[in-house]
Amino acid sequence: MVIQKLKLKHYFFALYFFINGLFVLKYVSRIPNINEWLILSVYFIIGFYFFLNQKFLIRYLNYRFLFFGLVFIFFLLTIILNVYVDGNNLNIDRWSAMEVGIQALLNNQYPYSAIDHLGGRTSNLPTLLFIGIPFYLIGDVGFLQSFSFLIFSIVIYLSFSSYGEKVFCILLAIFSPAYLYEIYCKSDLISNFIFILFFIKVFPIQKVGSKKNQHIFFAFFITAIGLTRLVSLVILCLFGFKKFIQLNFKLKASVLMVSAITGTLFLYICFKNVEGLQHFVKHNPFALQNTQLPVAVSILLILSTLFWSLRTNGNFKQLLTNCIIFLSFAVFYSFARTIYYFGLSDSLFNSIFDITYFNIITPFLLIALVIKLKNSESLNQNLC
């Protein structure tokens, strides 16, 4: 058991630096007269030193004040960044794809035909478009990142009893190049998975079937979250399939009915204005989302999570670990496949592979890493 925990801790540690290292390597390479490999080496050396020693954490700080101070200051910085960064100058179109999709939806048009500022289309499924509407109405869908940071801060607050651990987790996020990139580029990808993380943390899965009408909320939210991105089904299967199997026949039927009604309603709202079957086949979010991962692999992955969920006890720590492992498989398979066909240089530096795809792991990884590290002697000494 000790060996298993050490392996997981080391894997999470390596994964955190690998993901962030990719972002350092790729985007520093675009700065003239700077050697990206040298900067990456410096980042690893400094990161490993502080991570392994945690000497930057002073024992007698007021961690409660520091935690809420960091949350407040960084929240303001995300708002300022969204105001002053002109998305039209960015070479990434997730924000504008969401914006034009929402705009089309509100104008009673087919959202998946709308063209963004780089000539692309949105791959967001209905629920994510619905989530983005309030931020579109206040003037910038990028504010979704600010809101999702607050949600992530709530998850951190609920996940740890010690304010020192909460501060440590917040610092891991704030100093993560991968996370900072998502905020700067107004991307909705990491926000999507922060919302999923929040759901699996706060939803009382144990009460489904024992408390009146809890199964109705369970069916509604599972379906709604599943209609954000297809890969979210991996997490939802790990989270809820075992509980669904344990329900009696009547409750199972009720869950399926609510899920079918919710899914049909959400899909109808977004697809009712499609011009025809041929247009749907050519312009739909499912095809866009499967460009990174083949359909057959996606199906096999989801089936594997169904089987694996039956072997777990469903506690939050174990769920985080399972989510990281299965999501890692999906992303690393896609990354390795792209490298095989196009080579490392083109895949990474010429953006044939979208490394932001790794950020579907990041919210789960940040929480799980602190959970695994909090029993280490050096961390406890500095956080007490």
Residue, then its C-alpha position, 0 to 999 in steps of 0.5 A: m500500500v505504501i509503495q502504491k501511494l508513493k507511485l501515485k504521488h510520484y506520478f502526479f508530481a511528474l504529470y504536473f511538471f510534464i503538462n506545465g513543461l509542455f506549455v513552457l517549452k512551446y510558448v517560450s520557443r516563440i520568443p526571439n533570442i531565448n533558448e526554450w530548453l534552457i528556460l525549461s531546465v530552469y523551470f524544472i530545477i526551481g519547481f522541483y526544489f520548491f516542490l520537494n522542500q516547500k521552504f517557501l512556506i513559512r510556518y507562522l503565516n496566517y494561512r487563513f488570511l493568505f488563502f482568501g487574499l490570494v483568491f481575491i487578488f487573483f480573481l481581480l487579476t483574471i477580470i483585469l486580464n479579460v478586460y485588457v486582452d483583445g481576443n481578436n489578437l489571439n491565435i486561439d478561438r475557443w472564446s470566439a467559437m463559444e461567443v459566435g455559437i451563443q450569438a447564433l443560438l440567441n438569434n434562433q440560428y444553428p450554433y454549429s454553423a457560426i464562424d469564429h474569428l479564425g474561421g472555426r466553429t464551436s465544438n461545445l455541446p449544449t450545456l456549455l453554451f448555456i453556461g456561457i450565456p450569462f457571461y456573453l450577456i455581460g460583455d465577455v465570455g472570458f469572464l467565465q474563467s474568473f467565475s470558474f476560478l471562484i468555483f475551483s477555490i470553493v472546491i479547494y476550500l471543501s477538500f482540505s481542512s488545513y488552510g496551509e494545504k488550501v494555500f499550497c493548492i491555490l499556489l499550484a494553480i496560480f503558478s501553473p503555466a497551463y492554467l494561466y494560459e487558459i485564463y489568458c486565452k479566455s478558453d472554456l476548456i479547463s472551466n468545463f472540467i472545474f465545473i465537473l470537479f465541483f459537481i462530483k465534490v458537492f453532489p450527495i451521491q450517497k443519498v441517491g435512492s434514499k432521499k426523496n427526489q434526489h435521483i431526479f437531481f442526479a439524472f438531470f445533472i449527470t445528463a446536463i454535464g454529459l452534454t458539455r464535452l464527450v470526454s466528460l462521460v468518462i468522469l461521470c461513469l466513474f462517479g455515478f454508474k455504480k450508484f445507478i446499478q444499485l438503484n431499484f427498478k423503479l428508480k432506474a426507470s425514473v432516472l432514465m426518463v429524466s435523463a432522456i427528457t433533459g437530453t432531448l430538451f437540451l439537444y432540441i434547443c441547439f439543433k432545432n434550426v439545423e438545415g438538414l441531415q447533410h448539414f448536420v453531418k458536416h457541421n456538428p460538435f461531435a465530429l469536432q470533439n472526436t478529432q483528437l480521439p478516435v470514436a472506437v477508442s472513446i467507446l472502449l474508454i467509456l466501457s472500461t470506466l463502466f467496468w472499473s466503477l463497479r470495483t471502486n468504493g466511490n470515495f472522493k480521493q479514489l475518484l480523483t485518482n481514477c479520473i486522472i488515470f483514465l483522462s491521462f490515457a485518453v490524452f497521452y494516447s492522442f498525443a502519442r498518436t499525433i507524434y507517430y504520424f507527424g513527429l514531435s516538432d510539428s505536433l508540439f511547436n506547430s500545434i498539430f496537437d492541441i496541448t491545452y487538451f492536457n488541461i482536462i486533467t489539471p483541476f483533478l490533478l491539483i487537488a489529488l497532488v496536494i492530497k497525496l503530498k499532505n501526509s509527507e513530513s516536509l509539507n506537514q512541518n511547513l503547514c502546521 
